[in-house]
Amino acid sequence: MTPFTLAASAEMLYLDLPFTERVRRIADQGFQVEIWDWSTKDIDALAATGAAFSSMTGYLTGDLTTPDGTDALLTSAHTSLEVADRLNCPRLNLHGTGLNPQGLPVHPVDTVTPTMWLTAADTLRRVAELGAAADRVFTLENLNLAVDHPGTPFARAADTLALVRATDSPHLRMNLDLYHAQIGEGNLIDLLGQALPYTAEIQVADVPGRCEPGTGEIHYPAIATALQNLGYTGVVALESWARDSPDTALAAFRTAFTPSCGSDHGNAWHPAERQGCEV
């Protein structure tokens, strides 16, 4: 019923269950599965679930701009590709710098200099070469500075888009996170029009609270209609907490991104027109 491939993060749902059981629970409902730091997981157990993995973290240490940091990032990206092969995971996610368990940058940056931009572009070119050799896609995710990730370089969607465009490789694309973009920049439908040619995945959560669609200010059915009108048929992933239950969150996500449940009035979906839609 949806033109998109829907995925959900096992890092943020079913938190009362062991991680492998979270993966099974999400996959059993017809979603692909996303994971973060693979080094903390039993990879063989994850592979044995039979789940389709959509995305995983593509590095463990390092950054895009410092000599030691770029070497560490490239080394851990190479190792991450080996794990991606075991999980048959097509996309590996990157950030402007390593993040600690609280989501804060390991090496915070107040000002991104022109030299840092040039070094980041060169590092990402080398990352894309690794992806090409392994037939995988690395994605560079935008983050927000105001709430979750202060001090992260290259955090805005405009920044990640500029770096991906400069690299100009099908093996380096954006992971366009609309939750972060709403906090940092807004104007999401216009952003989609600019970024989709360079985007391999879209992640969603509502603002404020980072819970499922329908719990905040973003009208995600309109986003779904815009994506359909723009011809996007790729991955849309729920990277959110569940306001009440994970089952309810996944059902709300599926409904929001099932355009057949909407109206034919452009981007304006009336809530009454979605009642009774199958999920």
C-alpha positions, 0 to 999 in steps of 0.5 A: 500500500505504500510506495516506500520501503519502511524501516524502524530503528531497533535502538529506540523501540521495544526497549524492554526486550533483548536486542535480538528480540527487538529486531524480530519484533520489528521484522515480524511486522513487515519493516526493515530494521536499522541498528547503530553501533554494531560492535555492541551486538551479536552479529551472528544472532542478528543475521539468524533472525532473517530480518532485512537490515536497512542501515547500520553505523558505518564507523566506530571512531574518528572524524572527517577533518583531523589527520588521526581522525580521518585515518581512524574513520577510514579504518573503522569504515572498512571494518564496518563494511565487513559486518555489513556484508554479514548482515547484507546491509546496504547502507552505512551511516556517518556523522560529522564526527564521532558521537559519545553514548549521549549523542554529543560529539567526541571532538566538539567544534565551535567554528568549521574552517575552510580547511576543515571543509576541504579535508572533510570533502577529501575524506568522504571521497575516500569513504565513497571509494571504499563503498564502491569497492564493496558495493555499499552506500555510505550515508552522511546524516544531518543532525540538530545543534539546538537540542541533541547534538551541540558542537557537531560539525557539518550538522545542518542538512545544508552542510551534509548536502553540500558535502555529498554534492561535492563528493558526487558519488553514488556510494556517498549519499545523504541520510536526510533526517527530517526530525533534525532538519525541522529543529535546525532549519524547517521548510521541509518540503522545499528541503526535500526538493533540493536533497532527494537527488542526493538522498539514499534514505529518509529518517523521521520522528516528530517534533518536539519529543522525537516520538512517532508521526502524529505526536508533534508539529510535523504533518507527516502525511503531507511529507509522504505526499510530497515524496510521492509527488517527487518520485521518491520510492526509497527507504523511510525509517522511523528513528523515534521513541514510542510515546505509548507502545511500540506497536502503536508507534509503528502503526502510526508510522505506517499510516502516515506513509501510506499515501493511499490513505490520503486525499487527492488534494495535493499536500493537504490530507484531512485526518478524517480521510485517514480513518479506517485505513488498513495498517 
